Amino acid sequence: MNYLVIGTVSVLVLILIIFLIMRNLKDKKQFEEEVIDSELPAEKSEKEND
């Protein structure tokens, strides 16, 4: 077996996994902010009608 190829592929897979986890956390934070922002105007409109 060629351990250099196996090691290189392993490192690349590890880098890909770390990248995907970081991107997922960033997207999750952005999604939560969008949901909060989209709910705030609706609540203000409901309070004005009361």
mmCIF file of the N, C-alpha and C atoms, coordinates in Angstrom:
data_MODEL
# 
_entry.id   MODEL 
# 
loop_
_atom_site.group_PDB 
_atom_site.id 
_atom_site.type_symbol 
_atom_site.label_atom_id 
_atom_site.label_alt_id 
_atom_site.label_comp_id 
_atom_site.label_asym_id 
_atom_site.label_entity_id 
_atom_site.label_seq_id 
_atom_site.pdbx_PDB_ins_code 
_atom_site.Cartn_x 
_atom_site.Cartn_y 
_atom_site.Cartn_z 
_atom_site.occupancy 
_atom_site.B_iso_or_equiv 
_atom_site.pdbx_formal_charge 
_atom_site.auth_seq_id 
_atom_site.auth_comp_id 
_atom_site.auth_asym_id 
_atom_site.auth_atom_id 
_atom_site.pdbx_PDB_model_num 
ATOM 1   N N  . MET A 1 1  ? 0.842   -1.190 0.000  1.00 0.00 ? 1  MET A N  1 
ATOM 2   C CA . MET A 1 1  ? 0.000   0.000  0.000  1.00 0.00 ? 1  MET A CA 1 
ATOM 3   C C  . MET A 1 1  ? 0.880   1.243  0.000  1.00 0.00 ? 1  MET A C  1 
ATOM 4   N N  . ASN A 1 2  ? 0.330   2.270  -0.572 1.00 0.00 ? 2  ASN A N  1 
ATOM 5   C CA . ASN A 1 2  ? 1.053   3.534  -0.620 1.00 0.00 ? 2  ASN A CA 1 
ATOM 6   C C  . ASN A 1 2  ? 0.542   4.421  0.514  1.00 0.00 ? 2  ASN A C  1 
ATOM 7   N N  . TYR A 1 3  ? 1.299   4.491  1.594  1.00 0.00 ? 3  TYR A N  1 
ATOM 8   C CA . TYR A 1 3  ? 0.868   5.235  2.767  1.00 0.00 ? 3  TYR A CA 1 
ATOM 9   C C  . TYR A 1 3  ? 0.816   6.737  2.531  1.00 0.00 ? 3  TYR A C  1 
ATOM 10  N N  . LEU A 1 4  ? 1.590   7.242  1.592  1.00 0.00 ? 4  LEU A N  1 
ATOM 11  C CA . LEU A 1 4  ? 1.561   8.664  1.271  1.00 0.00 ? 4  LEU A CA 1 
ATOM 12  C C  . LEU A 1 4  ? 0.200   9.051  0.694  1.00 0.00 ? 4  LEU A C  1 
ATOM 13  N N  . VAL A 1 5  ? -0.328  8.229  -0.193 1.00 0.00 ? 5  VAL A N  1 
ATOM 14  C CA . VAL A 1 5  ? -1.642  8.504  -0.787 1.00 0.00 ? 5  VAL A CA 1 
ATOM 15  C C  . VAL A 1 5  ? -2.731  8.393  0.270  1.00 0.00 ? 5  VAL A C  1 
ATOM 16  N N  . ILE A 1 6  ? -2.667  7.360  1.095  1.00 0.00 ? 6  ILE A N  1 
ATOM 17  C CA . ILE A 1 6  ? -3.667  7.181  2.151  1.00 0.00 ? 6  ILE A CA 1 
ATOM 18  C C  . ILE A 1 6  ? -3.617  8.347  3.137  1.00 0.00 ? 6  ILE A C  1 
ATOM 19  N N  . GLY A 1 7  ? -2.441  8.777  3.504  1.00 0.00 ? 7  GLY A N  1 
ATOM 20  C CA . GLY A 1 7  ? -2.298  9.912  4.418  1.00 0.00 ? 7  GLY A CA 1 
ATOM 21  C C  . GLY A 1 7  ? -2.823  11.198 3.811  1.00 0.00 ? 7  GLY A C  1 
ATOM 22  N N  . THR A 1 8  ? -2.521  11.435 2.542  1.00 0.00 ? 8  THR A N  1 
ATOM 23  C CA . THR A 1 8  ? -2.990  12.646 1.864  1.00 0.00 ? 8  THR A CA 1 
ATOM 24  C C  . THR A 1 8  ? -4.512  12.667 1.781  1.00 0.00 ? 8  THR A C  1 
ATOM 25  N N  . VAL A 1 9  ? -5.098  11.560 1.395  1.00 0.00 ? 9  VAL A N  1 
ATOM 26  C CA . VAL A 1 9  ? -6.558  11.478 1.295  1.00 0.00 ? 9  VAL A CA 1 
ATOM 27  C C  . VAL A 1 9  ? -7.187  11.663 2.673  1.00 0.00 ? 9  VAL A C  1 
ATOM 28  N N  . SER A 1 10 ? -6.613  11.085 3.692  1.00 0.00 ? 10 SER A N  1 
ATOM 29  C CA . SER A 1 10 ? -7.134  11.219 5.053  1.00 0.00 ? 10 SER A CA 1 
ATOM 30  C C  . SER A 1 10 ? -7.114  12.682 5.502  1.00 0.00 ? 10 SER A C  1 
ATOM 31  N N  . VAL A 1 11 ? -6.017  13.370 5.238  1.00 0.00 ? 11 VAL A N  1 
ATOM 32  C CA . VAL A 1 11 ? -5.913  14.786 5.614  1.00 0.00 ? 11 VAL A CA 1 
ATOM 33  C C  . VAL A 1 11 ? -6.933  15.615 4.849  1.00 0.00 ? 11 VAL A C  1 
ATOM 34  N N  . LEU A 1 12 ? -7.103  15.346 3.562  1.00 0.00 ? 12 LEU A N  1 
ATOM 35  C CA . LEU A 1 12 ? -8.080  16.097 2.767  1.00 0.00 ? 12 LEU A CA 1 
ATOM 36  C C  . LEU A 1 12 ? -9.507  15.852 3.249  1.00 0.00 ? 12 LEU A C  1 
ATOM 37  N N  . VAL A 1 13 ? -9.819  14.628 3.606  1.00 0.00 ? 13 VAL A N  1 
ATOM 38  C CA . VAL A 1 13 ? -11.150 14.316 4.137  1.00 0.00 ? 13 VAL A CA 1 
ATOM 39  C C  . VAL A 1 13 ? -11.364 15.028 5.463  1.00 0.00 ? 13 VAL A C  1 
ATOM 40  N N  . LEU A 1 14 ? -10.353 15.047 6.313  1.00 0.00 ? 14 LEU A N  1 
ATOM 41  C CA . LEU A 1 14 ? -10.460 15.744 7.591  1.00 0.00 ? 14 LEU A CA 1 
ATOM 42  C C  . LEU A 1 14 ? -10.676 17.242 7.385  1.00 0.00 ? 14 LEU A C  1 
ATOM 43  N N  . ILE A 1 15 ? -9.951  17.846 6.466  1.00 0.00 ? 15 ILE A N  1 
ATOM 44  C CA . ILE A 1 15 ? -10.117 19.270 6.159  1.00 0.00 ? 15 ILE A CA 1 
ATOM 45  C C  . ILE A 1 15 ? -11.521 19.531 5.626  1.00 0.00 ? 15 ILE A C  1 
ATOM 46  N N  . LEU A 1 16 ? -12.023 18.663 4.772  1.00 0.00 ? 16 LEU A N  1 
ATOM 47  C CA . LEU A 1 16 ? -13.377 18.817 4.232  1.00 0.00 ? 16 LEU A CA 1 
ATOM 48  C C  . LEU A 1 16 ? -14.424 18.740 5.337  1.00 0.00 ? 16 LEU A C  1 
ATOM 49  N N  . ILE A 1 17 ? -14.267 17.808 6.256  1.00 0.00 ? 17 ILE A N  1 
ATOM 50  C CA . ILE A 1 17 ? -15.221 17.681 7.362  1.00 0.00 ? 17 ILE A CA 1 
ATOM 51  C C  . ILE A 1 17 ? -15.203 18.926 8.238  1.00 0.00 ? 17 ILE A C  1 
ATOM 52  N N  . ILE A 1 18 ? -14.027 19.426 8.561  1.00 0.00 ? 18 ILE A N  1 
ATOM 53  C CA . ILE A 1 18 ? -13.918 20.640 9.380  1.00 0.00 ? 18 ILE A CA 1 
ATOM 54  C C  . ILE A 1 18 ? -14.548 21.817 8.658  1.00 0.00 ? 18 ILE A C  1 
ATOM 55  N N  . PHE A 1 19 ? -14.295 21.951 7.356  1.00 0.00 ? 19 PHE A N  1 
ATOM 56  C CA . PHE A 1 19 ? -14.880 23.040 6.573  1.00 0.00 ? 19 PHE A CA 1 
ATOM 57  C C  . PHE A 1 19 ? -16.405 22.960 6.582  1.00 0.00 ? 19 PHE A C  1 
ATOM 58  N N  . LEU A 1 20 ? -16.947 21.774 6.400  1.00 0.00 ? 20 LEU A N  1 
ATOM 59  C CA . LEU A 1 20 ? -18.403 21.623 6.365  1.00 0.00 ? 20 LEU A CA 1 
ATOM 60  C C  . LEU A 1 20 ? -19.037 21.914 7.719  1.00 0.00 ? 20 LEU A C  1 
ATOM 61  N N  . ILE A 1 21 ? -18.385 21.521 8.798  1.00 0.00 ? 21 ILE A N  1 
ATOM 62  C CA . ILE A 1 21 ? -18.911 21.814 10.133 1.00 0.00 ? 21 ILE A CA 1 
ATOM 63  C C  . ILE A 1 21 ? -18.916 23.314 10.383 1.00 0.00 ? 21 ILE A C  1 
ATOM 64  N N  . MET A 1 22 ? -17.827 23.988 10.039 1.00 0.00 ? 22 MET A N  1 
ATOM 65  C CA . MET A 1 22 ? -17.758 25.438 10.243 1.00 0.00 ? 22 MET A CA 1 
ATOM 66  C C  . MET A 1 22 ? -18.796 26.160 9.397  1.00 0.00 ? 22 MET A C  1 
ATOM 67  N N  . ARG A 1 23 ? -18.974 25.737 8.166  1.00 0.00 ? 23 ARG A N  1 
ATOM 68  C CA . ARG A 1 23 ? -19.955 26.366 7.286  1.00 0.00 ? 23 ARG A CA 1 
ATOM 69  C C  . ARG A 1 23 ? -21.369 26.129 7.809  1.00 0.00 ? 23 ARG A C  1 
ATOM 70  N N  . ASN A 1 24 ? -21.636 24.944 8.324  1.00 0.00 ? 24 ASN A N  1 
ATOM 71  C CA . ASN A 1 24 ? -22.944 24.633 8.869  1.00 0.00 ? 24 ASN A CA 1 
ATOM 72  C C  . ASN A 1 24 ? -23.260 25.524 10.071 1.00 0.00 ? 24 ASN A C  1 
ATOM 73  N N  . LEU A 1 25 ? -22.291 25.731 10.947 1.00 0.00 ? 25 LEU A N  1 
ATOM 74  C CA . LEU A 1 25 ? -22.506 26.594 12.103 1.00 0.00 ? 25 LEU A CA 1 
ATOM 75  C C  . LEU A 1 25 ? -22.781 28.027 11.672 1.00 0.00 ? 25 LEU A C  1 
ATOM 76  N N  . LYS A 1 26 ? -22.057 28.501 10.661 1.00 0.00 ? 26 LYS A N  1 
ATOM 77  C CA . LYS A 1 26 ? -22.254 29.855 10.153 1.00 0.00 ? 26 LYS A CA 1 
ATOM 78  C C  . LYS A 1 26 ? -23.643 29.989 9.540  1.00 0.00 ? 26 LYS A C  1 
ATOM 79  N N  . ASP A 1 27 ? -24.047 29.002 8.736  1.00 0.00 ? 27 ASP A N  1 
ATOM 80  C CA . ASP A 1 27 ? -25.366 29.038 8.110  1.00 0.00 ? 27 ASP A CA 1 
ATOM 81  C C  . ASP A 1 27 ? -26.469 28.955 9.148  1.00 0.00 ? 27 ASP A C  1 
ATOM 82  N N  . LYS A 1 28 ? -26.260 28.183 10.198 1.00 0.00 ? 28 LYS A N  1 
ATOM 83  C CA . LYS A 1 28 ? -27.261 28.058 11.250 1.00 0.00 ? 28 LYS A CA 1 
ATOM 84  C C  . LYS A 1 28 ? -27.451 29.399 11.952 1.00 0.00 ? 28 LYS A C  1 
ATOM 85  N N  . LYS A 1 29 ? -26.362 30.076 12.253 1.00 0.00 ? 29 LYS A N  1 
ATOM 86  C CA . LYS A 1 29 ? -26.433 31.383 12.912 1.00 0.00 ? 29 LYS A CA 1 
ATOM 87  C C  . LYS A 1 29 ? -27.147 32.392 12.012 1.00 0.00 ? 29 LYS A C  1 
ATOM 88  N N  . GLN A 1 30 ? -26.801 32.384 10.725 1.00 0.00 ? 30 GLN A N  1 
ATOM 89  C CA . GLN A 1 30 ? -27.438 33.303 9.780  1.00 0.00 ? 30 GLN A CA 1 
ATOM 90  C C  . GLN A 1 30 ? -28.926 32.999 9.653  1.00 0.00 ? 30 GLN A C  1 
ATOM 91  N N  . PHE A 1 31 ? -29.303 31.744 9.613  1.00 0.00 ? 31 PHE A N  1 
ATOM 92  C CA . PHE A 1 31 ? -30.709 31.360 9.520  1.00 0.00 ? 31 PHE A CA 1 
ATOM 93  C C  . PHE A 1 31 ? -31.481 31.825 10.747 1.00 0.00 ? 31 PHE A C  1 
ATOM 94  N N  . GLU A 1 32 ? -30.893 31.635 11.940 1.00 0.00 ? 32 GLU A N  1 
ATOM 95  C CA . GLU A 1 32 ? -31.558 32.075 13.161 1.00 0.00 ? 32 GLU A CA 1 
ATOM 96  C C  . GLU A 1 32 ? -31.769 33.585 13.155 1.00 0.00 ? 32 GLU A C  1 
ATOM 97  N N  . GLU A 1 33 ? -30.784 34.343 12.689 1.00 0.00 ? 33 GLU A N  1 
ATOM 98  C CA . GLU A 1 33 ? -30.926 35.797 12.617 1.00 0.00 ? 33 GLU A CA 1 
ATOM 99  C C  . GLU A 1 33 ? -32.026 36.191 11.640 1.00 0.00 ? 33 GLU A C  1 
ATOM 100 N N  . GLU A 1 34 ? -32.121 35.506 10.508 1.00 0.00 ? 34 GLU A N  1 
ATOM 101 C CA . GLU A 1 34 ? -33.166 35.809 9.536  1.00 0.00 ? 34 GLU A CA 1 
ATOM 102 C C  . GLU A 1 34 ? -34.541 35.503 10.098 1.00 0.00 ? 34 GLU A C  1 
ATOM 103 N N  . VAL A 1 35 ? -34.670 34.423 10.829 1.00 0.00 ? 35 VAL A N  1 
ATOM 104 C CA . VAL A 1 35 ? -35.963 34.065 11.422 1.00 0.00 ? 35 VAL A CA 1 
ATOM 105 C C  . VAL A 1 35 ? -36.362 35.105 12.456 1.00 0.00 ? 35 VAL A C  1 
ATOM 106 N N  . ILE A 1 36 ? -35.425 35.508 13.284 1.00 0.00 ? 36 ILE A N  1 
ATOM 107 C CA . ILE A 1 36 ? -35.722 36.518 14.303 1.00 0.00 ? 36 ILE A CA 1 
ATOM 108 C C  . ILE A 1 36 ? -36.110 37.825 13.637 1.00 0.00 ? 36 ILE A C  1 
ATOM 109 N N  . ASP A 1 37 ? -35.373 38.243 12.616 1.00 0.00 ? 37 ASP A N  1 
ATOM 110 C CA . ASP A 1 37 ? -35.681 39.491 11.925 1.00 0.00 ? 37 ASP A CA 1 
ATOM 111 C C  . ASP A 1 37 ? -37.034 39.432 11.229 1.00 0.00 ? 37 ASP A C  1 
ATOM 112 N N  . SER A 1 38 ? -37.390 38.277 10.691 1.00 0.00 ? 38 SER A N  1 
ATOM 113 C CA . SER A 1 38 ? -38.671 38.174 9.988  1.00 0.00 ? 38 SER A CA 1 
ATOM 114 C C  . SER A 1 38 ? -39.837 38.154 10.965 1.00 0.00 ? 38 SER A C  1 
ATOM 115 N N  . GLU A 1 39 ? -39.619 37.726 12.192 1.00 0.00 ? 39 GLU A N  1 
ATOM 116 C CA . GLU A 1 39 ? -40.696 37.683 13.181 1.00 0.00 ? 39 GLU A CA 1 
ATOM 117 C C  . GLU A 1 39 ? -40.921 39.032 13.851 1.00 0.00 ? 39 GLU A C  1 
ATOM 118 N N  . LEU A 1 40 ? -39.913 39.834 13.985 1.00 0.00 ? 40 LEU A N  1 
ATOM 119 C CA . LEU A 1 40 ? -40.051 41.104 14.693 1.00 0.00 ? 40 LEU A CA 1 
ATOM 120 C C  . LEU A 1 40 ? -41.055 42.054 14.040 1.00 0.00 ? 40 LEU A C  1 
ATOM 121 N N  . PRO A 1 41 ? -41.014 42.301 12.738 1.00 0.00 ? 41 PRO A N  1 
ATOM 122 C CA . PRO A 1 41 ? -41.999 43.209 12.155 1.00 0.00 ? 41 PRO A CA 1 
ATOM 123 C C  . PRO A 1 41 ? -43.432 42.706 12.319 1.00 0.00 ? 41 PRO A C  1 
ATOM 124 N N  . ALA A 1 42 ? -43.644 41.417 12.263 1.00 0.00 ? 42 ALA A N  1 
ATOM 125 C CA . ALA A 1 42 ? -44.983 40.864 12.435 1.00 0.00 ? 42 ALA A CA 1 
ATOM 126 C C  . ALA A 1 42 ? -45.497 41.149 13.840 1.00 0.00 ? 42 ALA A C  1 
ATOM 127 N N  . GLU A 1 43 ? -44.643 41.031 14.835 1.00 0.00 ? 43 GLU A N  1 
ATOM 128 C CA . GLU A 1 43 ? -45.064 41.308 16.197 1.00 0.00 ? 43 GLU A CA 1 
ATOM 129 C C  . GLU A 1 43 ? -45.384 42.791 16.386 1.00 0.00 ? 43 GLU A C  1 
ATOM 130 N N  . LYS A 1 44 ? -44.623 43.662 15.767 1.00 0.00 ? 44 LYS A N  1 
ATOM 131 C CA . LYS A 1 44 ? -44.891 45.086 15.871 1.00 0.00 ? 44 LYS A CA 1 
ATOM 132 C C  . LYS A 1 44 ? -46.235 45.423 15.238 1.00 0.00 ? 44 LYS A C  1 
ATOM 133 N N  . SER A 1 45 ? -46.545 44.832 14.121 1.00 0.00 ? 45 SER A N  1 
ATOM 134 C CA . SER A 1 45 ? -47.819 45.082 13.446 1.00 0.00 ? 45 SER A CA 1 
ATOM 135 C C  . SER A 1 45 ? -48.974 44.607 14.298 1.00 0.00 ? 45 SER A C  1 
ATOM 136 N N  . GLU A 1 46 ? -48.830 43.471 14.945 1.00 0.00 ? 46 GLU A N  1 
ATOM 137 C CA . GLU A 1 46 ? -49.889 42.961 15.793 1.00 0.00 ? 46 GLU A CA 1 
ATOM 138 C C  . GLU A 1 46 ? -50.116 43.868 17.009 1.00 0.00 ? 46 GLU A C  1 
ATOM 139 N N  . LYS A 1 47 ? -49.053 44.420 17.578 1.00 0.00 ? 47 LYS A N  1 
ATOM 140 C CA . LYS A 1 47 ? -49.182 45.310 18.723 1.00 0.00 ? 47 LYS A CA 1 
ATOM 141 C C  . LYS A 1 47 ? -49.861 46.615 18.327 1.00 0.00 ? 47 LYS A C  1 
ATOM 142 N N  . GLU A 1 48 ? -49.609 47.101 17.130 1.00 0.00 ? 48 GLU A N  1 
ATOM 143 C CA . GLU A 1 48 ? -50.214 48.338 16.672 1.00 0.00 ? 48 GLU A CA 1 
ATOM 144 C C  . GLU A 1 48 ? -51.712 48.172 16.469 1.00 0.00 ? 48 GLU A C  1 
ATOM 145 N N  . ASN A 1 49 ? -52.155 46.986 16.103 1.00 0.00 ? 49 ASN A N  1 
ATOM 146 C CA . ASN A 1 49 ? -53.575 46.740 15.871 1.00 0.00 ? 49 ASN A CA 1 
ATOM 147 C C  . ASN A 1 49 ? -54.345 46.539 17.160 1.00 0.00 ? 49 ASN A C  1 
ATOM 148 N N  . ASP A 1 50 ? -53.687 46.263 18.268 1.00 0.00 ? 50 ASP A N  1 
ATOM 149 C CA . ASP A 1 50 ? -54.385 46.019 19.534 1.00 0.00 ? 50 ASP A CA 1 
ATOM 150 C C  . ASP A 1 50 ? -54.869 47.287 20.170 1.00 0.00 ? 50 ASP A C  1 
# 
